[in-house]
Amino acid sequence: AVLERLGQGWSPEQVAGRLARDHGRKVISYETIYRFIYAQLRRTSDYSWRRYLPRGKSKRGCRGKKGGSPASFIEGRVSLAERPIEAASRKVPGHWEADLMMFSKYGQAVLTVHERTS
C-alpha cells in the first residue's frame, strides 16, 4: 500500500497520515518510509527508487550553495581594523566606504558608496 501510494505521487508524510487515519492508530512513520527508500538507493544503486520521493533526490539534506565567496577571497580587501587614523577620526574629507553585495543570479549586484563625513 505504501509503495502504491508513493507511486501515485503521494509524499511519505501523506502516506503515513492516511494509513494512521484509516487504521485509527499510527501504522508507520514517514521517517521510516524515507529511510527505507534511501537505504534501497544505497544498497541496490537502482536510482529508479527516486521516483517514490517528492523531490526525486538521491541524497538527503541540502546541497551546497552556488555562488558567493568568503570575504578572504575579495581582491584588494582592506579590513576596518587597518583603516588609516585620519579616516577613523573623520576630520579629513575624502575618505570613502563601499559595500558590494553580489547575488546568486548572474548580473545582479548592489554597490553602495558614500563619503565618510563628520
MONOR-V891841 format. One record per residue. N is the residue number from 1. RES is the residue in one letter. OMEGA is omega as a letter, one per 30 degrees, with the letter a starting at -180 (none if undefined). Layout:
N_RES_OMEGA / N_RES_OMEGA
//
This chain:
1_A_a / 2_V_a / 3_L_l / 4_E_a / 5_R_l / 6_L_l / 7_G_l / 8_Q_l / 9_G_l / 10_W_l / 11_S_l / 12_P_l / 13_E_l / 14_Q_a / 15_V_a / 16_A_l / 17_G_a / 18_R_l / 19_L_l / 20_A_a / 21_R_a / 22_D_a / 23_H_l / 24_G_l / 25_R_l / 26_K_a / 27_V_a / 28_I_a / 29_S_l / 30_Y_l / 31_E_l / 32_T_l / 33_I_l / 34_Y_a / 35_R_l / 36_F_a / 37_I_l / 38_Y_l / 39_A_l / 40_Q_l / 41_L_a / 42_R_a / 43_R_a / 44_T_a / 45_S_l / 46_D_a / 47_Y_l / 48_S_l / 49_W_a / 50_R_a / 51_R_l / 52_Y_a / 53_L_a / 54_P_a / 55_R_l / 56_G_l / 57_K_l / 58_S_l / 59_K_l / 60_R_l / 61_G_a / 62_C_l / 63_R_a / 64_G_l / 65_K_l / 66_K_l / 67_G_l / 68_G_l / 69_S_l / 70_P_a / 71_A_a / 72_S_l / 73_F_a / 74_I_a / 75_E_l / 76_G_a / 77_R_l / 78_V_a / 79_S_l / 80_L_l / 81_A_a / 82_E_a / 83_R_l / 84_P_a / 85_I_a / 86_E_l / 87_A_l / 88_A_a / 89_S_l / 90_R_l / 91_K_a / 92_V_l / 93_P_l / 94_G_l / 95_H_a / 96_W_l / 97_E_a / 98_A_l / 99_D_a / 100_L_l / 101_M_l / 102_M_a / 103_F_a / 104_S_l / 105_K_a / 106_Y_l / 107_G_a / 108_Q_l / 109_A_l / 110_V_l / 111_L_l / 112_T_a / 113_V_l / 114_H_l / 115_E_l / 116_R_l / 117_T_a / 118_S_none
//
